[in-house]
Amino acid sequence: MAKILVKPEVCIGCHLCEVWCAVAHSKSKNLIKAFMYEDPKPLPRVAVEEDLPLTFPLQCRHCDEPDCVSACISGALHKDPESGRVIHDKERCVGCYSCVLVCPYGNVFIDHENRKIVKCDLCAGLDMPYCVSNCPNEALIYVSDS
């Protein structure tokens, strides 16, 4: 099962993981175009927690028995048995935010403009999530069974 591990001892709280996550989920996949010209603005699926001097990014943990999947009333969230990823189908999402309420890590985020949720998808389709490949301090580690 793929997941992202965090090394909080080397995280400097630069928030670049949030920036690159938003770029990864933008239409253009371009840093400048994503933030300057796209509407709606792309949203990150990771958030940096800060309690200085400690900082670390949080994203979906793709839990073994995810509460968000159990709480989803529309079936928009499901656990892929092969990859172990918790996958969100935004077409089926009704924006009830039950998943937001039950996530023990607070890693399901509200997209207020579209009245849906967004969550880490481990940059599905890419070999390496953008947040991991662009972390300047290598505070994020991508672990995959494949």
Accessible surface in RSA format (square Angstrom, percent):
REM  Atomic radii and reference values for relative SASA: ProtOr
REM  Chains: A
REM  Algorithm: Lee & Richards
REM  Probe-radius: 1.40
REM  Slices: 20
REM RES _ NUM      All-atoms   Total-Side   Main-Chain    Non-polar    All polar
REM                ABS   REL    ABS   REL    ABS   REL    ABS   REL    ABS   REL
RES MET A   1    56.53  29.3  35.78  23.7  20.75  49.4  34.31  29.2  22.22  29.4
RES ALA A   2     8.01   7.4   6.62  10.2   1.40   3.2   6.62   9.3   1.40   3.7
RES LYS A   3    68.42  33.4  68.34  41.9   0.08   0.2  25.41  22.9  43.02  45.8
RES ILE A   4     6.10   3.5   1.06   0.8   5.04  12.1   1.06   0.8   5.04  13.7
RES LEU A   5    70.25  39.1  69.91  50.0   0.34   0.9  70.25  49.3   0.00   0.0
RES VAL A   6    34.59  22.8  12.79  11.6  21.80  52.5  12.79  11.1  21.80  59.1
RES LYS A   7    68.40  33.4  67.40  41.4   1.00   2.4  28.59  25.7  39.81  42.4
RES PRO A   8    53.11  38.7  47.95  43.7   5.17  18.8  47.95  39.6   5.17  32.1
RES GLU A   9   136.42  78.3  94.53  71.5  41.90  99.8  67.98 131.5  68.45  55.9
RES VAL A  10    49.59  32.6  44.50  40.3   5.09  12.3  49.59  43.1   0.00   0.0
RES CYS A  11    22.97  17.4   9.96  11.1  13.01  30.6   1.13   2.9  21.83  23.5
RES ILE A  12   111.81  63.6  80.44  59.9  31.37  75.6  87.06  62.7  24.76  67.2
RES GLY A  13    16.08  19.8   0.00   N/A  16.08  19.8   1.50   4.1  14.58  32.7
RES CYS A  14    55.95  42.3  26.90  30.0  29.06  68.3  27.65  70.1  28.30  30.5
RES HIS A  15    56.64  31.0  55.21  38.4   1.43   3.6  46.88  48.3   9.76  11.4
RES LEU A  16    65.50  36.5  65.33  46.7   0.17   0.4  65.46  46.0   0.04   0.1
RES CYS A  17    11.57   8.8   9.06  10.1   2.51   5.9   2.87   7.3   8.70   9.4
RES GLU A  18    35.48  20.4  34.68  26.2   0.80   1.9   7.73  15.0  27.75  22.7
RES VAL A  19    47.56  31.3  45.60  41.3   1.96   4.7  47.56  41.3   0.00   0.0
RES TRP A  20    59.46  23.9  59.46  28.8   0.00   0.0  51.42  27.4   8.05  13.1
RES CYS A  21     9.56   7.2   9.05  10.1   0.51   1.2   1.48   3.8   8.08   8.7
RES ALA A  22     1.48   1.4   1.48   2.3   0.00   0.0   1.48   2.1   0.00   0.0
RES VAL A  23     0.17   0.1   0.17   0.2   0.00   0.0   0.17   0.1   0.00   0.0
RES ALA A  24     8.87   8.2   1.11   1.7   7.76  17.7   1.25   1.8   7.63  20.2
RES HIS A  25    46.63  25.5  20.24  14.1  26.39  67.5  22.29  23.0  24.34  28.3
RES SER A  26     4.93   4.2   0.00   0.0   4.93  11.4   2.27   4.8   2.66   3.7
RES LYS A  27   154.74  75.5 120.67  74.0  34.07  81.1 101.49  91.4  53.25  56.7
RES SER A  28    44.09  37.3  14.05  18.7  30.04  69.2  23.95  51.0  20.14  28.2
RES LYS A  29   109.26  53.3  90.98  55.8  18.28  43.5  68.88  62.0  40.38  43.0
RES ASN A  30    59.87  41.3  56.11  54.2   3.76   9.0  10.19  24.5  49.68  48.0
RES LEU A  31    67.20  37.4  61.93  44.3   5.28  13.3  61.93  43.5   5.28  14.2
RES ILE A  32   108.58  61.8 107.01  79.7   1.58   3.8 108.50  78.1   0.09   0.2
RES LYS A  33   111.10  54.2 111.10  68.2   0.00   0.0  55.60  50.0  55.50  59.1
RES ALA A  34     0.00   0.0   0.00   0.0   0.00   0.0   0.00   0.0   0.00   0.0
RES PHE A  35    76.78  38.4  66.55  41.2  10.23  26.6  66.55  40.3  10.23  29.3
RES MET A  36   121.68  63.0  99.96  66.2  21.72  51.7  67.60  57.5  54.07  71.6
RES TYR A  37   156.02  72.8 126.26  71.8  29.76  77.4  92.87  69.8  63.14  77.8
RES GLU A  38    18.30  10.5  14.10  10.7   4.19  10.0  16.02  31.0   2.28   1.9
RES ASP A  39   116.48  81.6  97.07  96.6  19.41  45.9  31.52  74.2  84.96  84.7
RES PRO A  40    48.20  35.1  43.48  39.6   4.71  17.1  43.90  36.2   4.30  26.7
RES LYS A  41   100.92  49.2  91.70  56.3   9.21  21.9  78.29  70.5  22.62  24.1
RES PRO A  42    14.85  10.8   0.64   0.6  14.21  51.6   9.90   8.2   4.95  30.8
RES LEU A  43    60.31  33.6  58.25  41.7   2.06   5.2  58.25  40.9   2.06   5.5
RES PRO A  44    44.60  32.5  40.39  36.8   4.20  15.3  40.39  33.4   4.20  26.1
RES ARG A  45    39.58  16.6  39.49  20.1   0.09   0.2   0.94   1.3  38.64  23.4
RES VAL A  46     4.88   3.2   2.25   2.0   2.63   6.3   2.25   2.0   2.63   7.1
RES ALA A  47    27.34  25.1  27.19  42.0   0.15   0.3  27.34  38.5   0.00   0.0
RES VAL A  48    16.59  10.9   1.18   1.1  15.41  37.1   1.18   1.0  15.41  41.8
RES GLU A  49    81.66  46.9  79.78  60.4   1.88   4.5  13.15  25.4  68.51  55.9
RES GLU A  50    89.09  51.1  55.13  41.7  33.96  80.9  18.36  35.5  70.73  57.8
RES ASP A  51   114.48  80.2 105.56 105.1   8.92  21.1  30.33  71.4  84.15  83.9
RES LEU A  52   133.92  74.6 106.41  76.1  27.51  69.1 106.79  75.0  27.13  73.0
RES PRO A  53   136.05  99.2 112.30 102.4  23.74  86.3 115.93  95.7  20.11 125.0
RES LEU A  54    87.22  48.6  83.64  59.8   3.57   9.0  87.03  61.1   0.19   0.5
RES THR A  55     5.00   3.6   4.31   4.4   0.69   1.6   3.58   4.8   1.42   2.1
RES PHE A  56    57.23  28.6  57.23  35.4   0.00   0.0  57.23  34.7   0.00   0.0
RES PRO A  57     2.89   2.1   2.80   2.6   0.09   0.3   2.80   2.3   0.09   0.6
RES LEU A  58    36.91  20.6  36.91  26.4   0.00   0.0  36.91  25.9   0.00   0.0
RES GLN A  59     2.13   1.2   2.13   1.6   0.00   0.0   2.02   4.3   0.11   0.1
RES CYS A  60    16.28  12.3   9.85  11.0   6.43  15.1   1.62   4.1  14.66  15.8
RES ARG A  61    66.58  28.0  60.64  30.9   5.94  14.1  14.58  19.9  52.01  31.5
RES HIS A  62     0.51   0.3   0.29   0.2   0.22   0.6   0.33   0.3   0.18   0.2
RES CYS A  63    38.10  28.8  29.93  33.4   8.17  19.2  16.97  43.0  21.14  22.8
RES ASP A  64   115.26  80.7  93.66  93.2  21.60  51.1  32.41  76.3  82.86  82.6
RES GLU A  65   155.75  89.4 135.33 102.4  20.42  48.6  53.86 104.2 101.89  83.2
RES PRO A  66    12.81   9.3  10.68   9.7   2.13   7.7  11.03   9.1   1.77  11.0
RES ASP A  67    70.96  49.7  66.08  65.8   4.88  11.5  10.31  24.3  60.65  60.5
RES CYS A  68    11.08   8.4   9.96  11.1   1.12   2.6   0.83   2.1  10.24  11.0
RES VAL A  69    41.19  27.1  32.89  29.8   8.30  20.0  32.89  28.6   8.30  22.5
RES SER A  70   101.02  85.4  62.73  83.7  38.29  88.2  41.91  89.3  59.11  82.8
RES ALA A  71    24.42  22.5   9.41  14.5  15.01  34.1  20.43  28.8   3.98  10.6
RES CYS A  72    26.19  19.8   9.02  10.1  17.17  40.4   2.19   5.5  24.00  25.9
RES ILE A  73   127.51  72.6  88.32  65.8  39.19  94.4  95.67  68.9  31.84  86.4
RES SER A  74    28.25  23.9  10.59  14.1  17.66  40.7  18.94  40.3   9.31  13.0
RES GLY A  75    33.37  41.1   0.00   N/A  33.37  41.1  25.22  69.2   8.15  18.2
RES ALA A  76     1.69   1.6   1.69   2.6   0.00   0.0   1.69   2.4   0.00   0.0
RES LEU A  77     6.58   3.7   1.86   1.3   4.72  11.9   1.86   1.3   4.72  12.7
RES HIS A  78    83.52  45.6  83.44  58.0   0.07   0.2  61.74  63.6  21.77  25.3
RES LYS A  79    50.98  24.9  36.46  22.4  14.52  34.6  36.46  32.8  14.52  15.5
RES ASP A  80    35.31  24.7  35.29  35.1   0.02   0.0   1.53   3.6  33.78  33.7
RES PRO A  81   122.75  89.5  87.38  79.6  35.38 128.6  95.85  79.1  26.91 167.2
RES GLU A  82   168.23  96.6 131.85  99.7  36.39  86.6  51.32  99.3 116.92  95.5
RES SER A  83    37.69  31.9  26.45  35.3  11.25  25.9  35.35  75.3   2.34   3.3
RES GLY A  84     7.92   9.8   0.00   N/A   7.92   9.8   7.54  20.7   0.38   0.9
RES ARG A  85    37.54  15.8  37.54  19.1   0.00   0.0  11.51  15.7  26.03  15.8
RES VAL A  86     1.57   1.0   0.73   0.7   0.83   2.0   0.73   0.6   0.83   2.3
RES ILE A  87    64.46  36.7  63.14  47.0   1.32   3.2  64.46  46.4   0.00   0.0
RES HIS A  88    40.46  22.1  16.25  11.3  24.21  61.9   7.54   7.8  32.92  38.3
RES ASP A  89    50.68  35.5  45.89  45.7   4.79  11.3  17.40  40.9  33.29  33.2
RES LYS A  90   133.48  65.1 130.81  80.3   2.66   6.3  73.82  66.4  59.65  63.5
RES GLU A  91   141.03  81.0 113.91  86.2  27.13  64.6  53.93 104.3  87.11  71.1
RES ARG A  92   132.27  55.5 121.56  62.0  10.71  25.5  37.40  51.1  94.87  57.5
RES CYS A  93    13.18  10.0   8.68   9.7   4.50  10.6   0.57   1.4  12.61  13.6
RES VAL A  94    95.38  62.8  61.91  56.0  33.47  80.7  69.32  60.2  26.06  70.7
RES GLY A  95    10.77  13.3   0.00   N/A  10.77  13.3   0.92   2.5   9.85  22.1
RES CYS A  96    55.96  42.3  25.75  28.7  30.20  71.0  27.28  69.1  28.68  30.9
RES TYR A  97    49.32  23.0  47.38  27.0   1.94   5.1  43.90  33.0   5.42   6.7
RES SER A  98    27.39  23.1  26.36  35.2   1.03   2.4   8.24  17.5  19.15  26.8
RES CYS A  99     9.58   7.2   8.97  10.0   0.61   1.4   0.35   0.9   9.23  10.0
RES VAL A 100    38.03  25.0  28.65  25.9   9.38  22.6  28.70  24.9   9.33  25.3
RES LEU A 101   148.74  82.8 116.48  83.3  32.25  81.1 119.72  84.1  29.02  78.1
RES VAL A 102    58.54  38.5  45.20  40.9  13.34  32.1  50.99  44.3   7.54  20.5
RES CYS A 103    23.85  18.0  11.77  13.1  12.08  28.4   1.24   3.1  22.61  24.4
RES PRO A 104    92.49  67.4  49.90  45.5  42.59 154.8  61.71  51.0  30.77 191.3
RES TYR A 105   108.88  50.8  93.01  52.9  15.87  41.3  54.76  41.1  54.13  66.7
RES GLY A 106    48.10  59.3   0.00   N/A  48.10  59.3  30.84  84.6  17.26  38.7
RES ASN A 107     1.71   1.2   1.71   1.7   0.00   0.0   0.49   1.2   1.22   1.2
RES VAL A 108     8.23   5.4   2.75   2.5   5.48  13.2   2.75   2.4   5.48  14.9
RES PHE A 109    47.18  23.6  44.45  27.5   2.73   7.1  47.18  28.6   0.00   0.0
RES ILE A 110    54.91  31.2  37.67  28.1  17.23  41.5  37.67  27.1  17.23  46.8
RES ASP A 111    13.81   9.7  13.76  13.7   0.05   0.1   0.05   0.1  13.76  13.7
RES HIS A 112   143.91  78.6 127.03  88.3  16.87  43.2  86.63  89.3  57.28  66.6
RES GLU A 113   118.97  68.3  85.00  64.3  33.97  80.9  45.22  87.5  73.76  60.2
RES ASN A 114    74.86  51.6  59.71  57.7  15.14  36.5  17.28  41.6  57.57  55.6
RES ARG A 115   167.23  70.2 164.42  83.8   2.81   6.7  53.83  73.6 113.40  68.7
RES LYS A 116    57.41  28.0  57.41  35.2   0.00   0.0  36.17  32.6  21.24  22.6
RES ILE A 117     4.07   2.3   1.76   1.3   2.31   5.6   1.76   1.3   2.31   6.3
RES VAL A 118    14.24   9.4  12.67  11.5   1.57   3.8  14.24  12.4   0.00   0.0
RES LYS A 119     8.87   4.3   2.67   1.6   6.19  14.7   1.68   1.5   7.19   7.7
RES CYS A 120    10.61   8.0  10.13  11.3   0.47   1.1   1.07   2.7   9.54  10.3
RES ASP A 121    48.91  34.3  47.32  47.1   1.58   3.7  24.32  57.2  24.59  24.5
RES LEU A 122     1.58   0.9   0.40   0.3   1.18   3.0   1.07   0.7   0.51   1.4
RES CYS A 123    12.63   9.6   7.10   7.9   5.53  13.0   5.15  13.0   7.49   8.1
RES ALA A 124    66.78  61.4  42.90  66.2  23.88  54.3  43.21  60.9  23.57  62.4
RES GLY A 125    83.95 103.5   0.00   N/A  83.95 103.5  43.32 118.9  40.63  91.0
RES LEU A 126    81.49  45.4  69.27  49.6  12.22  30.7  71.46  50.2  10.03  27.0
RES ASP A 127   140.14  98.2 118.40 117.8  21.74  51.4  39.99  94.1 100.15  99.9
RES MET A 128    83.66  43.3  76.73  50.8   6.94  16.5  76.73  65.2   6.94   9.2
RES PRO A 129     1.76   1.3   1.74   1.6   0.01   0.0   1.74   1.4   0.01   0.1
RES TYR A 130    48.41  22.6  48.41  27.5   0.00   0.0  22.49  16.9  25.93  32.0
RES CYS A 131     9.53   7.2   8.85   9.9   0.68   1.6   0.31   0.8   9.22   9.9
RES VAL A 132    19.53  12.9  11.09  10.0   8.44  20.3  11.09   9.6   8.44  22.9
RES SER A 133    70.30  59.4  32.88  43.9  37.42  86.2  34.49  73.4  35.81  50.2
RES ASN A 134    49.39  34.1  36.20  35.0  13.19  31.8   7.65  18.4  41.74  40.3
RES CYS A 135    20.87  15.8  11.12  12.4   9.75  22.9   0.66   1.7  20.21  21.8
RES PRO A 136    78.68  57.3  38.88  35.4  39.80 144.7  51.43  42.5  27.25 169.3
RES ASN A 137    61.62  42.5  48.73  47.1  12.88  31.0   5.22  12.6  56.39  54.5
RES GLU A 138   125.29  71.9 123.98  93.8   1.30   3.1  39.69  76.8  85.59  69.9
RES ALA A 139     2.03   1.9   2.03   3.1   0.00   0.0   2.03   2.9   0.00   0.0
RES LEU A 140     7.23   4.0   0.92   0.7   6.31  15.9   0.92   0.6   6.31  17.0
RES ILE A 141    69.81  39.7  67.44  50.2   2.38   5.7  69.81  50.3   0.00   0.0
RES TYR A 142    39.45  18.4  17.20   9.8  22.24  57.9  10.86   8.2  28.58  35.2
RES VAL A 143    57.97  38.1  54.95  49.7   3.02   7.3  57.97  50.4   0.00   0.0
RES SER A 144    44.63  37.7  20.15  26.9  24.48  56.4  12.65  26.9  31.98  44.8
RES ASP A 145   117.25  82.1  79.91  79.5  37.34  88.3  37.42  88.1  79.83  79.6
RES SER A 146   139.40 117.8  74.04  98.8  65.37 150.6  85.53 182.1  53.87  75.5
END  Absolute sums over single chains surface
CHAIN  1 A     8327.9       6533.6       1794.3       4695.5       3632.4
END  Absolute sums over all chains
TOTAL          8327.9       6533.6       1794.3       4695.5       3632.4
